[in-house]
């Protein structure tokens, strides 16, 4: 008689349950060193992000449109302080495995190494290195569901505050973005920002900043990708205004100019407005609208990106909370026949904390993308849950 063998997911859940009792006694949110392990399972009903009238391509055999995805991961946070210096190490690694589309299996991670420094009473800043790898967001890559993007970033920032109401700051950054499938979007981004901010005794903050970004696409001769760089120059005014003890308004406004090699420069207005309201001690609501150029790694030319969002968080009880997020994103491609693309997303999740070291999160999400091309339009629904144990 053939012996029964437990699945990998079953073994993982048993291991998490075994160490759970140890985690109860070992974990405290204020620990200088914190570890966690996680396991998750979700169903995606449109893995390939196919349009309503599209069928699964013959190259995938008899696979259906949907699939189950298992994930297992671990993470850590370490922090130490000496005098006014703080050093931080954060990391997270996840392995995601598909039941049918096994060639879509991938690893995602996020690592950060940071130093928050201070010299005297007036100077402070940060030095940060980060490395991130993840599957491209569904709003960007229909038909290329297996594309992964890796960003490696170096940031340096300094702030001089000669008194309690004035601050002068500068920041420089370098990012290398690489794609596993859409290599024509690979680029190097350099940025520099300088500005000043003024604060009032009542908590309002007003700032003005100038920023320049240079995007250098990495040419791919096999794909025929160009290597022309372009620049973005920002002038931005920022405002944070506490309306009351429970409500805050923040926003920014300005202009950005884009110059692409061999083309006429363009200038666009940018801005954002956000309102946050603590409706009660348990409910928080955020509303916002944004208009800016899209992330450089998403388009070969400057693209207008508009975003509206609504976020709600509700602490139902001491151990249960609910989070709701709705987003409506629109991208305007002036120089291509695609024209306009719109993606609406809704995500609802519950967070159960039966113990301070245990977190269980079931969730459901829906993304609807509409485009002038049926190939780039789709509906994608996901249902899943994750379990996380802290040590």
N, C-alpha and C positions, 0 to 999 in steps of 0.2 A: 504493500500500500504506500502511495506517495505521501511523504511528510509535508505538512503545511508549513509554509515559510512566510513570515510576516513581511509586509512591504516596507520599503525604505521610509515612507511617511509614517507608518505605524511605529517603527523603531524610534524615529526622531521624536514623536509625541510622547512615547513612553519615557525616553531619556529626559525630555523637558519636565514631565511629571515627577520623575525621580528627584531631579535637582531642585524642584520647586520648593520643597520643604527647607532645603539648605538656603535657598535664596531669601526666604522669609526672614531668617535671622540675620543674614549677612548684609542685606541692602539697606542703605539710608540715602535719601535724595541729596544730602549734603556731603556725601563722601568725596574725597579728593580723587579717588579712582573708582570708576563705575564701569561695569560690564553688563552686557545683555545678550541673550540668545533669542531667536525668533523662528517661527514656522508659519507658513501661510498656504492657503489653497483658494484659487479663484477660477471662475468659469468666464471665458471670453467668447461671446457668440459670433464674433466676426474677426477672426485672427488676422486675415489678410486685408482687412478694411475694404471689402468689396462693395461696389455700388448695388442698389436694389435689384437691378436686372442682370448682374454678373454672376457667373458660376465659378466654382473653384477650377483653376486651370488644370489641364490634363497632366501636367508635370507633377502634380501633387497626388496623383493616384485617386483612390476613392475616399480621401479624407473629406470630412464635412467642413462647414464654415466655422464652427466653434471648436473649442478645445479647453481642457483643464490644465491649469498651470500650478505646479507646486513650487514653493520657495522655502529656502532655509538660509538663515543668516546669523551674523554675530556683529557686535559693535562694542566700542569702548570710549571712555572719556577720562582723561587724566589732566589734572590742573595743579599747579604749585605756585605759590606766591612768596616773594622775598622782597621786603621793603615795599616799594610801589611797582615792582615788576611782576607780571603774570605770564606764565608759559602754559600753553594748552596743546593737547594732542587729542583729536577726535577722529574716529574711524568707524566705518560701517561697510560690511561686505555681505552680498546676497547672491545666491545661486538660484536661477529660475529654470525650471525644467517643464517641458510640454509633454503631454501624454501621447499625442499623435504627431504633431509637427516638431519632431525632435531636433531637426536641423535648426530650429529657432532658439534652442537652449542658449542662454547667455548669463554672464555674470555682471553684476552692477556693484559699484563701490563709491565711497565718498570718504576721502581722507583730508584732514586739515591739520596743519602745524602752525601755531600762532604765538606771537610775542606782543603783549600789550605793554608798552614801555612808558616811562615817565622820568623826566629830568627836571629837578627843581619843582617850583610851584606853577610854572607857566607852560612848560613843554610836555607834550604827550603824543602818542601815536601808536601805530601797529605795523607789524611785519607779518604777512600771512602767505603760506604756500598751500595750495589745494590741488587735489587730483580727483576728478569725477568721471565716472563712466556709467552710461545708462542707455536704455532703449529710447529712441527718438519719440517725442510726444506725439500722440495720435493726431493732433491738430496740424501736423506738419507733413507727414509722409504717407499718404494713402498709396497702397500698392507696394510700399517698401517697408513692410512691417518689421523686417529683421534688421533695419539700420540701427546701429549704435553710434553714439557720439561720446568722445572723450575730450574733456577740457582740463588743461593744466594751467594754473594761474598763479602769478606772483603779484602781490599787492604791497605797496609801501605807502603809509600815510603819516603825516605830521600835523599837529595842531598847536598853535601858539595862542594862549589866552592871557593877555596882559591884565585883564580885570574880569569881573564877574559877568559883564554884559557883552563883551566883544570877543570874537574868536576868528583867527585867520588860519585857513587850512589848505593843504595841498596833498594830492594823491597821484600816484603813478601805477600803472598796471600793465602786465603782459600776459596774454592768453594764447595758447596753442590749441586749436580745435581740429579734431580729426574724426572722420566718419568711416564706418566699416563698409557701407554700401554706397552712399551718396558722396563719394570722394570729391566730386566737383564743388562741394560746399566746404572743403577744408580751407582753413585760413589761419593767419596770425593776426592778432589784434593788439595794438599798442594804444594806450590812453593816458592822458594827463589832465588833471583837474585842479583849478585854483579858485578860491573864493573866500568870502567873509560872511559871518552871521552875527546877528544882534539879538539879544534876549531881553525880556522885560521882567520886572518883579512878579508879574501875574502869570508867567509861564509861556507867553507868546514868543515865537522865534521867527525872525525874518532873515533870509539869506539870499545872496547872489553869487553865482558860480559861472565860470567859463570852462569848457571842456573841449578837448580835441581827441578824436579817435582816428586811427589810420588802420584800414583793413587791407591786408595783403593776401589775396587768394593764392593758394598753393596750386600751381598748374599741374594738371594731369594729362600728359600728352596722349595717353590711350583714349581718354574720353573727349579730347579736343577742348578742354577747359582753358579759358583765358587766364592771364595772370595780372591783368590791370588792377591796380589798387584804387581805392577811393577813400576820401576823408569826410568825416562828419565833424562840424564845428557847432558847439552848443553855447547858447546864452540862456541861463535859467534863473528864475526868481522863485524862491521857496518861502512858504508860510506855514506855521503851525499855530493854531489859535484855539485855546481851551474855551469853549463856549460856556461851560459850567463844570461842576465837579464830576458830572457823568457823561459829558459830551465834548468831543473835540473835532475840529475841522482842520484839515491840512490840504495843501495844494501846491502846485507849481505851474509856471507859465513861462514861455520863452519861444525862441526860434532856433532852428537847426538848419545849417547849410550843408549840402552834400555836393562834392565835386568828384566826378568820375573821369578818369583819363580819357581824352578824346571826345568828351561830351560837355554840353553846357551845364554850368552849375545850377542847382535848384535850391530853393529855400522853402521851408515849411514851418508852420506854427505847431508847437507842441504844448502839452499841458496835462494836468491831472487834478482831480478833485476827489477827496475822500472824507467821509464822515463816519465817526465811530461813536456809538451810543451804548452806555451801560444801562440797559433798561431796568435792571434790578441787580441784586447781588448775585444772581445766577444766570442772567441772560445778557449777551452782548451781540450787537448788530453792527455790521460794517457795510457801507455802500461806497462805490467808487466808479469813476470813469477815467480813462487814460487815452492819450493819443501821442504816438512817438514813432520814430523809425524802428523797424523790426530788428531783432538780433541779427548781426552780420552773417552768422553761420546758417541762416535760413533762406537767404536769397543772394543772388549774385549782383543785384543792384539795390540801392536804397528803396525800401518798401514801407509804406505807411501802415502802421498797426494800431487799430482801435480796440479797446477792451472795456467792457462793463462787467461789474461783479457785485454779488451780494453774498455776504457770509454771516452766518448765525451760529452761535454756540450757546448751549443751554446745559447748565449743570442740574440735571434732573434730581440727583440725590448725591449723597456723600461719595458713593462709589460708581455712579453712572453719569455720563454726559453724552450729549448729542452735538454733532457738527454738520452743518449744511452749507454747501458752496455751489453757487450758480455763476457761470461765466459765459459771456457772449463776445467772441473775438472775431474781428474782421480785418482782412488784409487786402490792400489795394495795390495791384501791380500795374502801374501806369504804362510801363514799357513792354508789356507782354500781352499776348492774346488771351491769357487766363482771365484778366480783368479783376474780378473780386472773388474772394473766398471767405466764407463765414462758418465758424465752428461754435456751436453752443454745447456746453457741458454742465451736467448736474451730478453732484456727488453727495450722498448722505451716509453718515457713519455713526455708530454708537461705540462708546468706549466704556468697558466694564473693568473696574479695578477691585476684584474681590479681596485683594491683599495689596499692600504697598509695593510688593515686588512682582506682581502679576498684572498684565494688561491684555485684555481680549477685545479685538476691534472687528466686528462685522460691518460690511459696507456694501453699497450698491452704487453704480455710476452709469451714466448714459451720455454719449457724445453723438451729436448730429452735425455733419459737415455738408454744406451746400456750395456748389461751384457751377460755373457756366459749363463745365465739362462733367458729364455723367460719370466718367471714370474717376474723377476726383471727389465724388460725393459718396457718402456712406452713413450708416447708423451703426453704432457699436455700443453694446450693453455688457456690463461686467458685474458679477456678484461674487463676493469672497469674504474671507475672514483671516485675521492674523492673530497669533498669540506671541506675546513677548514676556520674557522673564528677566528681571534685573538682579544683579549680584553685587 
